[in-house]
Amino acid sequence: MQKIAIKPPSQTAGELEPLLTIAQVAAILGVTRPTVYELIYKHGLPVVRLQKNVRVIPTSLTQWLATREQLEVR
Protein backbone atom coordinates (compact mmCIF):
# COMPACT_ATOMS: atom_id res chain seq x y z
CA MET A 1 0.00 0.00 0.00
CA GLN A 2 1.37 3.41 -0.97
CA LYS A 3 1.66 5.88 1.91
CA ILE A 4 1.13 9.55 1.22
CA ALA A 5 1.89 12.24 3.76
CA ILE A 6 -0.66 14.99 4.13
CA LYS A 7 1.18 18.22 4.88
CA PRO A 8 -0.35 21.26 6.57
CA PRO A 9 -1.10 24.18 4.26
CA SER A 10 1.94 26.11 3.11
CA GLN A 11 2.53 29.56 4.51
CA THR A 12 3.85 30.76 1.14
CA ALA A 13 1.26 32.69 -0.86
CA GLY A 14 0.58 31.30 -4.31
CA GLU A 15 1.82 27.81 -3.50
CA LEU A 16 -0.88 25.19 -4.07
CA GLU A 17 -0.86 21.74 -2.57
CA PRO A 18 -1.18 18.86 -5.05
CA LEU A 19 -4.66 17.42 -5.38
CA LEU A 20 -5.20 13.76 -4.50
CA THR A 21 -6.69 11.23 -6.90
CA ILE A 22 -9.40 8.83 -5.80
CA ALA A 23 -6.80 6.04 -5.78
CA GLN A 24 -4.53 8.09 -3.51
CA VAL A 25 -7.38 8.84 -1.11
CA ALA A 26 -8.26 5.14 -1.06
CA ALA A 27 -4.63 4.29 -0.21
CA ILE A 28 -4.50 6.92 2.55
CA LEU A 29 -7.73 5.69 4.12
CA GLY A 30 -7.00 2.00 3.52
CA VAL A 31 -10.24 1.46 1.60
CA THR A 32 -11.23 0.64 -1.97
CA ARG A 33 -11.92 3.19 -4.71
CA PRO A 34 -15.66 2.37 -4.70
CA THR A 35 -15.70 3.09 -0.96
CA VAL A 36 -14.15 6.52 -1.61
CA TYR A 37 -16.91 7.27 -4.14
CA GLU A 38 -19.46 6.20 -1.52
CA LEU A 39 -17.85 8.58 0.97
CA ILE A 40 -18.19 11.35 -1.62
CA TYR A 41 -21.80 10.72 -2.62
CA LYS A 42 -23.30 9.52 0.67
CA HIS A 43 -21.12 11.05 3.37
CA GLY A 44 -20.09 14.42 1.95
CA LEU A 45 -16.36 13.97 1.35
CA PRO A 46 -15.52 17.26 -0.41
CA VAL A 47 -14.07 17.03 -3.90
CA VAL A 48 -12.95 19.24 -6.76
CA ARG A 49 -14.22 18.33 -10.20
CA LEU A 50 -11.94 19.16 -13.12
CA GLN A 51 -13.78 18.21 -16.28
CA LYS A 52 -14.24 14.43 -15.85
CA ASN A 53 -11.62 14.15 -13.11
CA VAL A 54 -12.45 14.07 -9.42
CA ARG A 55 -9.77 15.22 -6.98
CA VAL A 56 -9.54 15.82 -3.24
CA ILE A 57 -7.68 18.69 -1.57
CA PRO A 58 -5.49 17.18 1.16
CA THR A 59 -6.49 19.76 3.79
CA SER A 60 -10.17 19.17 2.95
CA LEU A 61 -9.67 15.46 3.54
CA THR A 62 -7.99 16.14 6.89
CA GLN A 63 -10.76 18.52 7.97
CA TRP A 64 -13.49 16.11 6.82
CA LEU A 65 -11.89 13.27 8.80
CA ALA A 66 -11.66 15.47 11.91
CA THR A 67 -15.34 16.39 11.55
CA ARG A 68 -16.31 12.73 11.15
CA GLU A 69 -14.28 11.84 14.22
CA GLN A 70 -16.06 14.51 16.27
CA LEU A 71 -19.46 13.24 15.10
CA GLU A 72 -18.64 9.68 16.16
CA VAL A 73 -17.44 10.79 19.60
CA ARG A 74 -20.81 12.41 20.38
Contacts in CASP RR format, 6 or more apart in sequence:
PFRMAT RR
TARGET T0000
AUTHOR 0000-0000-0000
METHOD contacts of the structure
MODEL  1
MQKIAIKPPSQTAGELEPLLTIAQVAAILGVTRPTVYELIYKHGLPVVRL
QKNVRVIPTSLTQWLATREQLEVR
1 27 0 8 1.000
1 30 0 8 1.000
2 24 0 8 1.000
2 27 0 8 1.000
3 27 0 8 1.000
3 28 0 8 1.000
4 20 0 8 1.000
4 24 0 8 1.000
4 27 0 8 1.000
4 28 0 8 1.000
6 28 0 8 1.000
6 58 0 8 1.000
6 59 0 8 1.000
6 61 0 8 1.000
6 62 0 8 1.000
7 17 0 8 1.000
7 58 0 8 1.000
8 59 0 8 1.000
9 17 0 8 1.000
9 59 0 8 1.000
10 17 0 8 1.000
17 57 0 8 1.000
17 58 0 8 1.000
17 59 0 8 1.000
18 58 0 8 1.000
19 48 0 8 1.000
19 55 0 8 1.000
19 56 0 8 1.000
19 57 0 8 1.000
19 58 0 8 1.000
20 28 0 8 1.000
20 55 0 8 1.000
20 56 0 8 1.000
20 57 0 8 1.000
20 58 0 8 1.000
20 61 0 8 1.000
21 55 0 8 1.000
21 56 0 8 1.000
22 33 0 8 1.000
22 36 0 8 1.000
22 37 0 8 1.000
22 54 0 8 1.000
22 56 0 8 1.000
23 33 0 8 1.000
24 56 0 8 1.000
25 36 0 8 1.000
25 45 0 8 1.000
25 56 0 8 1.000
25 61 0 8 1.000
26 32 0 8 1.000
26 33 0 8 1.000
26 35 0 8 1.000
26 36 0 8 1.000
28 61 0 8 1.000
29 35 0 8 1.000
29 36 0 8 1.000
31 39 0 8 1.000
36 45 0 8 1.000
39 45 0 8 1.000
40 47 0 8 1.000
40 54 0 8 1.000
43 68 0 8 1.000
44 64 0 8 1.000
45 56 0 8 1.000
45 61 0 8 1.000
45 64 0 8 1.000
46 56 0 8 1.000
46 57 0 8 1.000
46 60 0 8 1.000
46 64 0 8 1.000
47 54 0 8 1.000
47 55 0 8 1.000
47 56 0 8 1.000
48 54 0 8 1.000
48 55 0 8 1.000
48 56 0 8 1.000
48 57 0 8 1.000
49 55 0 8 1.000
END
